[in-house]
């Protein structure tokens, strides 16, 4: 296996030669041909794989599946200028828009039915325990994933008026036990306080007294109750889904021929309204600083593992992609300002290494999670403390999430809203110098943008072509990313596979 420092064009010579457009047929596919894309498009939609446009987003199928398919149609249109791909986008986009909460009549954790897509697979959750009269008494919550696998069991304590609470998650093989609890707020064994003081317990348990005016003692009903994930809408899902729709709006607005088409013009107007409405759902999460930065937070109390903290770079920039396209399509100063602020915030965390490649962390360095926080700071309800300040979650960004970051940087650069040619070249070297490698002659990647994390699993290395927006910055990027697909004879019917094949087509036909 070559290390990231040993990777050279010479080492890739054979792979690069076989990966040139028109000759990459290791699996009977030329990954730079529209025939391959169209086949994969058909195969994906016939497969029923997660990410169909008729899916909900409750397990992330739209945010991490259908969004890539929509983006793939934009790139294929840019590569071939065939409106067939715009028609494919419209067909899929209309189905995706029909899955908005406001269309389905479902709500988020606040009871609001909004024009966006809720999720239940990445959220926290809990269960409300009732008293003897059937009134809500105590909410037992967990910020650990797989919430729906967790069970809260109440048993009688050793003395009257006390109870033992056990929260078990068999799938995680974790159990949190709190013995001899009381619901009397004046007691040293008051359940809310005891559970808080014990945090972090194995299942990251917290509790909330549901009585309007907590006082006196009461007992929750004995027995077991399943916890359930609470529905919430993620900024990154909204961004990933709306980005290609905003791109469609921009294409129509900027192209007189497309604008003259009554159907495209009507759809552009419809999608513009829908994208703005979906993006506005996250306005309460938006933060702008006096230093000119912008980013998103998870509101305190939102049922996510890290409510109250700044969102990861990729999650803020996911919606930033949409802002950039809306700015280009409409000239709206709000979208222009937000794109610039997001660009400045991200740029502040970019560092150059010895190869003049960019490396950056998953979490923003100015954020609470990166630096850690204590219970005394009262940052988060669902995760009362994290790390040991000043050290928290300081891992590097990975390839697949980094694909969102470089996509944002490229679209911001394209519309003059942030970053320069030199920046895009450094992002390209992030891939070629740090992540690209081979394993027994097979092109693959490392996990992290600094070359760490070991050899990437399929879910990571198959995202390699998502660095195509910056590939003009290093001539070795395109051959290696294409060789990943050739060497692995990619057939997988995934939404991201469609986008990656579309990007190989896009770059091979001179789109930069």
C-alpha positions, -999 to 999 in steps of 0.1 A, spaced: 0 0 0 13 35 -9 12 61 19 -3 94 10 33 109 8 43 82 -17 15 88 -41 29 100 -74 16 104 -109 40 75 -119 23 52 -94 -10 61 -110 2 59 -146 -14 26 -155 -46 34 -137 -48 69 -152 -43 55 -187 -71 29 -183 -93 57 -168 -92 80 -197 -126 88 -213 -137 61 -237 -114 34 -223 -126 29 -188 -145 -3 -192 -133 -26 -165 -169 -35 -156 -183 -30 -190 -189 7 -181 -174 39 -192 -180 61 -162 -176 92 -183 -204 83 -207 -240 93 -205 -250 58 -214 -235 46 -181 -252 74 -162 -286 67 -178 -282 30 -171 -274 37 -134 -303 62 -132 -327 35 -145 -312 8 -123 -314 30 -92 -350 39 -96 -360 4 -104 -341 -10 -74 -362 5 -46 -329 14 -28 -331 40 -1 -332 75 -16 -361 72 -40 -380 105 -45 -411 89 -30 -393 82 3 -398 103 33 -367 118 50 -374 101 83 -344 78 79 -324 103 58 -334 89 24 -340 123 8 -312 143 25 -286 115 18 -301 99 -13 -326 117 -35 -306 150 -31 -277 134 -48 -299 122 -77 -313 157 -82 -278 172 -81 -267 146 -107 -293 158 -132 -279 193 -128 -244 182 -136 -255 160 -165 -274 190 -180 -243 211 -176 -222 184 -192 -245 178 -222 -269 207 -224 -297 182 -230 -330 193 -214 -338 156 -209 -319 159 -176 -339 190 -165 -371 170 -172 -357 141 -151 -350 166 -123 -386 180 -125 -401 145 -123 -380 137 -92 -382 171 -76 -420 172 -77 -421 139 -58 -396 151 -33 -415 183 -26 -446 162 -20 -428 146 10 -425 179 29 -440 178 63 -465 205 53 -477 183 25 -478 151 45 -495 167 75 -468 156 99 -451 178 125 -417 183 141 -410 181 179 -427 214 185 -459 203 167 -452 225 137 -459 213 102 -433 230 81 -424 232 44 -393 210 49 -384 174 56 -383 160 92 -360 133 103 -362 106 130 -329 86 125 -303 112 137 -324 127 165 -325 122 203 -357 111 220 -374 97 250 -406 87 267 -430 104 291 -436 83 323 -471 88 338 -482 89 375 -509 68 390 -536 92 377 -523 89 342 -508 124 341 -473 131 326 -447 130 354 -412 125 341 -397 126 307 -368 101 304 -345 111 275 -314 97 257 -291 115 233 -276 82 221 -284 70 186 -309 41 180 -333 58 204 -361 35 193 -342 5 206 -341 19 241 -365 8 269 -371 26 303 -381 3 331 -394 15 365 -392 -7 395 -403 -1 431 -375 11 454 -366 -5 487 -386 21 507 -420 36 500 -420 66 476 -387 56 459 -382 39 426 -354 26 404 -351 36 368 -333 15 342 -326 27 307 -314 -1 285 -304 -2 248 -299 -38 238 -286 -29 204 -259 -8 219 -254 -33 248 -257 -4 273 -276 -1 305 -280 30 328 -294 24 362 -305 50 388 -316 35 421 -338 48 449 -350 80 431 -376 104 444 -398 129 426 -397 153 455 -376 184 442 -364 190 478 -350 155 482 -313 148 476 -325 119 455 -347 140 432 -347 121 399 -340 150 376 -310 161 397 -296 126 403 -297 117 366 -281 150 357 -254 146 383 -247 111 369 -243 123 334 -226 110 312 -242 77 319 -238 48 294 -270 58 275 -265 96 278 -297 98 299 -313 131 311 -347 137 326 -373 165 328 -400 170 353 -433 173 334 -454 186 362 -466 222 357 -454 231 392 -431 204 405 -436 198 442 -442 169 466 -435 133 458 -452 111 432 -444 77 417 -442 68 380 -462 38 370 -441 6 373 -432 -13 342 -414 -9 309 -419 18 282 -402 21 249 -384 54 241 -390 70 207 -370 93 186 -384 129 183 -388 144 149 -366 174 139 -355 191 107 -318 193 100 -302 222 82 -280 199 62 -309 178 49 -327 210 39 -296 223 22 -288 191 3 -324 187 -10 -328 223 -20 -294 230 -35 -302 213 -69 -336 229 -70 -319 263 -65 -295 254 -92 -324 247 -116 -338 281 -107 -305 297 -115 -301 279 -148 -335 290 -159 -330 326 -148 -297 329 -165 -305 311 -198 -329 330 -222 -336 297 -240 -347 279 -209 -365 310 -196 -385 311 -229 -399 276 -221 -431 281 -203 -428 248 -183 -393 256 -171 -402 291 -163 -432 280 -143 -412 253 -124 -384 278 -117 -410 301 -100 -425 272 -81 -391 259 -69 -379 293 -60 -409 297 -36 -404 262 -22 -366 266 -17 -370 300 1 -397 286 23 -376 255 32 -345 276 39 -365 300 61 -373 271 84 -337 274 97 -336 312 102 -339 308 140 -307 287 139 -287 313 119 -260 332 138 -241 363 124 -212 378 143 -198 413 144 -166 398 129 -185 391 96 -189 353 102 -221 332 98 -230 297 109 -259 276 122 -265 263 157 -289 236 170 -313 255 192 -311 246 228 -339 221 236 -340 207 200 -340 169 203 -306 163 188 -275 150 206 -258 183 207 -285 209 211 -272 244 219 -239 240 200 -226 252 166 -233 228 138 -204 210 119 -189 228 90 -205 205 65 -240 209 80 -238 247 79 -223 247 44 -250 223 32 -275 251 33 -248 275 22 -248 258 -12 -284 268 -16 -278 303 -4 -251 307 -31 -273 295 -59 -302 317 -47 -278 346 -46 -268 340 -82 -304 334 -94 -320 364 -76 -292 388 -65 -310 389 -31 -286 407 -7 -295 385 22 -284 353 4 -253 370 -8 -244 382 27 -251 348 43 -230 330 16 -201 354 23 -203 350 60 -204 312 58 -174 313 35 -154 335 60 -163 312 88 -152 281 70 -120 298 56 -110 307 91 -106 270 99 -86 260 68 -49 253 74 -22 245 49 1 216 54 36 208 40 21 200 5 2 233 4 -30 213 8 -59 224 30 -68 205 61 -97 214 84 -117 200 113 -152 185 113 -164 209 140 -157 246 139 -128 255 161 -147 285 175 -175 262 187 -183 248 220 -182 211 209 -147 215 195 -134 230 227 -156 210 251 -179 223 278 -190 215 313 -224 212 330 -218 245 348 -219 263 314 -255 252 308 -249 248 271 -271 218 262 -302 201 276 -296 167 258 -258 166 262 -251 185 294 -213 182 291 -188 172 265 -151 166 266 -126 181 289 -122 218 281 -103 231 262 -104 198 243 -136 184 229 -144 169 195 -114 178 174 -114 151 147 -106 160 111 -132 163 84 -137 131 63 -139 126 26 -177 123 21 -187 152 44 -157 171 29 -174 167 -5 -201 191 8 -175 216 20 -156 217 -13 -189 219 -32 -198 250 -12 -163 265 -17 -166 259 -55 -201 274 -59 -192 304 -37 -161 310 -58 -181 306 -90 -204 335 -80 -177 357 -65 -189 352 -30 -158 337 -14 -126 318 -21 -101 322 -49 -84 300 -75 -56 294 -51 -80 281 -25 -96 256 -50 -61 244 -59 -54 237 -22 -87 218 -19 -76 197 -49 -43 189 -32 -63 179 -1 -74 150 -23 -43 142 -43 -17 147 -16 -36 135 15 -64 112 6 -57 95 -27 -37 63 -25 -37 27 -38 -41 -6 -20 -25 -36 -38 -27 -16 -70 -64 -6 -66 -72 31 -64 -87 40 -31 -85 68 -4 -78 75 32 -107 86 54 -97 121 65 -87 153 48 -53 151 65 -47 116 53 -56 100 86 -83 75 96 -68 46 77 -80 32 44 -115 43 37 -144 19 36 -166 18 5 -190 45 18 -161 69 18 -139 60 -12 -169 58 -35 -174 96 -28 -141 104 -45 -156 121 -76 -174 146 -54 -141 165 -54 -145 172 -91 -156 209 -85 -120 216 -76 -103 191 -99 -89 218 -122 -65 227 -94 -45 194 -97 -44 173 -129 -40 141 -108 -74 144 -91 -96 134 -120 -76 103 -131 -75 90 -96 -111 96 -88 -121 79 -120 -97 50 -113 -115 44 -80 -147 36 -100 -129 16 -126 -108 -4 -102 -138 -12 -80 -161 -19 -110 -188 2 -93 -223 -10 -98 -239 0 -65 -274 16 -70 -270 46 -46 -279 82 -50 -244 93 -44 -231 69 -71 -253 87 -96 -239 121 -86 -203 107 -88 -208 93 -123 -224 126 -133 -194 144 -120 -170 122 -140 -191 130 -171 -191 167 -161 -154 170 -157 -145 148 -188 -166 172 -210 -147 203 -199 -170 216 -172 -149 234 -146 
